[in-house]
Amino acid sequence: MAALYGKNESTCPMSIESGATPWRQLLAKEGGRLLLFARQQTRSEADAQDVLQEAFLRIWKSKPDSAAVHPGEVYTAIRRTAVDLGRQIDRRGLREAKTVAMDQAEGVHLSWFDRKTEQDERRAALESAIRKLPGDQQEVLILKIWGNLTFDDIGKALGLSANTAASRYRYSLTTLRRILNPKQIQT
């Protein structure tokens, strides 16, 4: 329970109290287990927390606040909500892949550079070199340069330490220097 709220259970707003609703009692008693189950059903901690909240909302909409809630109902709602979320994520991925495939078939190429400000040859060489980077280095490089994020922000976004983000950035620059010859990167 403490992991769910980042507090100790005695200060948790959902701690068991004499006049607590069945919802609050259930969350206080089973919250940690419910979150663990949600985590097993999803792809990330953030998704698990969203699924748990959505599952509670789904049940709450169908029952009054004072009605008793059986943990089995919540586990079922978590599973169904996680399946719905997984399908939603998969559908979005398919739509995005389909859009990219259609763009490539039509000769449309999504560029990371503004054609008006970069020479086509330089842009093409840089894009090709960036695509050759490992995925984790590519992510950090894009977030640092195009996202204009600090290493601390990049670390939080990717679930890394700031030092790891900085290391991946340095590795990406080293790899780019190796891939590109000096004439290709100079203006």
Rosetta blueprint (number, residue, H / E / L):
1 M L
2 A H
3 A H
4 L H
5 Y H
6 G L
7 K L
8 N L
9 E L
10 S L
11 T L
12 C L
13 P L
14 M L
15 S L
16 I L
17 E L
18 S L
19 G L
20 A L
21 T L
22 P H
23 W H
24 R H
25 Q H
26 L H
27 L H
28 A H
29 K H
30 E H
31 G H
32 G H
33 R H
34 L H
35 L H
36 L H
37 F H
38 A H
39 R H
40 Q H
41 Q H
42 T L
43 R L
44 S L
45 E H
46 A H
47 D H
48 A H
49 Q H
50 D H
51 V H
52 L H
53 Q H
54 E H
55 A H
56 F H
57 L H
58 R H
59 I H
60 W H
61 K H
62 S H
63 K L
64 P L
65 D L
66 S L
67 A L
68 A L
69 V L
70 H L
71 P H
72 G H
73 E H
74 V H
75 Y H
76 T H
77 A H
78 I H
79 R H
80 R H
81 T H
82 A H
83 V H
84 D H
85 L H
86 G H
87 R H
88 Q H
89 I H
90 D H
91 R H
92 R H
93 G H
94 L H
95 R H
96 E H
97 A H
98 K H
99 T H
100 V H
101 A H
102 M H
103 D H
104 Q H
105 A H
106 E L
107 G L
108 V L
109 H L
110 L L
111 S L
112 W L
113 F L
114 D L
115 R L
116 K L
117 T L
118 E L
119 Q L
120 D H
121 E H
122 R H
123 R H
124 A H
125 A H
126 L H
127 E H
128 S H
129 A H
130 I H
131 R H
132 K H
133 L L
134 P L
135 G H
136 D H
137 Q H
138 Q H
139 E H
140 V H
141 L H
142 I H
143 L H
144 K H
145 I H
146 W L
147 G L
148 N L
149 L L
150 T L
151 F H
152 D H
153 D H
154 I H
155 G H
156 K H
157 A H
158 L H
159 G L
160 L L
161 S L
162 A H
163 N H
164 T H
165 A H
166 A H
167 S H
168 R H
169 Y H
170 R H
171 Y H
172 S H
173 L H
174 T H
175 T H
176 L H
177 R H
178 R H
179 I H
180 L L
181 N L
182 P H
183 K H
184 Q H
185 I H
186 Q L
187 T L
